[in-house]
Amino acid sequence: MLTEELSHLPLFKELTQEQLNKIAPVFWRITLAAGETIFSQGDEARSVYVIESGEVVLRFFPEDGGSVDIETITKDGVFGWSAALGRQHYTSSAICLSPIKAIATNGNDLRRVMRSDKELSAILIERMAQVVAHRLHSFRTQIHALLEKEENEYR
């Protein structure tokens, strides 16, 4: 059971012992090598991940080609939130830049636990919303930088 480990992660900080005991059984540990793709854009959104060590890049592939690195996720970072929100597919790819150790959970299991505790649900939804807002801001910044680069090249 990962109760103690979860209590130190920002996503779960200040949860009660009872809430940690409810949520810990749905998490497991994973270890992946550098270069591994955890999930690809468009894959079925199944799991949510929290990095304990290492780096993962979130990469978006526009339909017209190329790719945009949205963000590099490091220690304590959360990704795969599409699964936690019940979305059918991941909106970007997650690729290990280095070996990673992480904890993971199935999105359906996480939502089931959240439905059993309204206070826990409210806390986690707020924290995931902050992650999503930060990620969208990062993506917006990347797009602006690309557009400025293109504009400068045409001058």
N, C-alpha and C positions, 0 to 999 in steps of 0.2 A: 504494500500500500504506500502511496506517495504523499501521504498527508503532510508530513514535515517539509518535504521539498516544495510542495505547492504553496505552503504558508509563506515562503520567502520570495515567491515570484510576484511582481507588481500586479499582474492580473488578478491574483487571489489574496493580496495583502489585506489584512484587517477583516477577513472573513472569520466568523465564529468557528470554534472547534467543531460544532455540530454541522455547519455548512461544509467545512473541509472534509469531514467524515463522509458526507453525502457525495461529494464530487470526486474524491480521490479514487474510488474503485473503478471509475470509467476511464482512467488514464493509464498509459503504459509508456515505457521507455523505448526509444529507437536510436540507432546509430547508423549514420550514412557516410559514405566516402565522398571526397571532393569530386565534383563533376557529375554526381548523380542527380537525376531529375526526380524530385519528390512527387510532383504532379505537373501535368501540362495544361495549358490554357484549353478550356473546352472539356477537360476530363470531368467525370461525375464528381461532385464535391462531397467527399466522404469524411475527411478528417481535418481537425484543427491541431496546430502545432505551436509549442512554446520552446524556444531554443534555450538550452542550458549552456552550450558552448559551440563556437563555430560561426560561420556566416552563410546566409542564403540570400540569393538575389531573386527578387520578383521581377519577371520580365514579361512585358506585354507585346504581342505580335499583332500589329494592325493588319487588316485584310489586304491592304495594298502593298505589303511586304515590309521587310526590315523588322526591327525590334526596338523597344524602349525599355531601359532598366528603370523600373519605378522606384525601387528602394532596395537597399541592402539591409537585411534583418540580422541582428546580432543578439548576444546574450539577453535573455528575458523577453525578446521580441516575439510577437504573436503573428501567425499567418495561417491562411486557410480558412479565414473567417466566413467565407461563403458557406461552408458546411455548417457552421454554428448558426447561421441565419436561415438555414433551410433552402438555400439557393441550389438549383440543380447542378450547375457547372461552375468550375473555377474560372475567374475572369482573367487570370494571368498564369504564367508558369512559375514554379519555384525550383531553383537549381542550386545545389550546394557549391559554394565557392571554396569551401574547405571542409574537412571532416566535421560532421556535426553530431552532437548529442542533444536530444530533445525529448520532450514528453508529448504525447499525442492522445487524442480522444476521437471517437466517432461522433460526428455532429448530431446524429439522432439520439445517442446516449446522453450527450451534454444537454440537449434541449429537454429530454425527459427529466433529468435531474432538476433543471431550471424550472420546469412546470410544477415540480413538487414543492418548491420554496419560492414564493413571490419576492421576498426580500433579496434572496440570492440572485434571482433572475434580474431584478432591477439593477443590482450592482454590476453584474456581468454584462448586461446589455449596455449600460452607460460606459463601461470600460472598453467594450468592443467598438462602440460608436466613436470613442476617442481615437482608437487605432485606425478605423476606417477613415475618419476625417483627416487624420495626419497623412494617411496613404494617398488620399485624393489630392491633398494639397501638394504632396511630393510629386505626384503624377502631373499635376497642373504646371508646377515649376519646370519639370522636364520638358513638357510640350512647349512652354514659352521659350525656353532656352533653344530648343530645336528650331522654332520659328524665327527667332532672332538670328541664329546662325545662318539660316537660309536667306534671310533678308540681307544680311551683311555680305553674303557671297554674291548676291545679284547687284550690289552697288558698285 
